[in-house]
């Protein structure tokens, strides 16, 4: 009974650093929020009488709201095409960043707030689980086996619940780390495709880069002479078909 009480107290001692880890996670999530508010990559555009309409550096929901409130179709195709090239989000590089670096770094590059928060929480959880398992293993070795003279005894020849617990925690943490990194790597693909499709539809740009509008109509004044030989002005319409 005393042995299990000591084990419980040592495990509880290893959980104390989790309070610092939780504080670090909160700070990381606050930084995510501040990054979302800053939106440094936004571009100001003038549309008709509307001044400083922002495009780029937006979440998918904010982008849809922008297109709902503003008509970008009144802009010439060259400007709409340039806006699309500047505002579209990458997909391949965020996938590799989320897989190899983690912490939602790839989703952050896309402006995906949800993916970034998931990456932060998932990586913190995996790292904490592995860290607690490693800390428990060190406590088992230095505070139990060395002081009790069992350091040279094979682990499988004695009953050591603390050792089994530490190995189990590290295995769970490692498995979870691999699984959540794979899931992180998947997140930028559907988000990037949806974002870029919404961007193309809002700007009237086809997937192949051509103009989504079938034709453009332009009116121009023309000086003419009427039947009484008087000078007058007529409006002439011109239709341009986009090939």
Secondary structure, DSSP 8 states (H G I E B T S, - for coil): -HHHHHHHHHHHHHTTTHHHHHHHHHHHHHHHHHHHHH-TT-EEEEETTEEEEEESS--HHHHHHHHHH--GGGS-HHHHHHHHHHH---SHHHHHIIIII-TTHHHHHHT-HHHHHHHHHHHHHHHHHHHHHHHHHHHIIIIIIHHHT-TTS-GGGS--HHHHHHHHHHHHHHHHHHHHHHHHHHHHHHHHHHHHHHHHHHHTB-TTS-BSSSEEEEEEEEEEE-TTS-EEEEEEEEEEE--
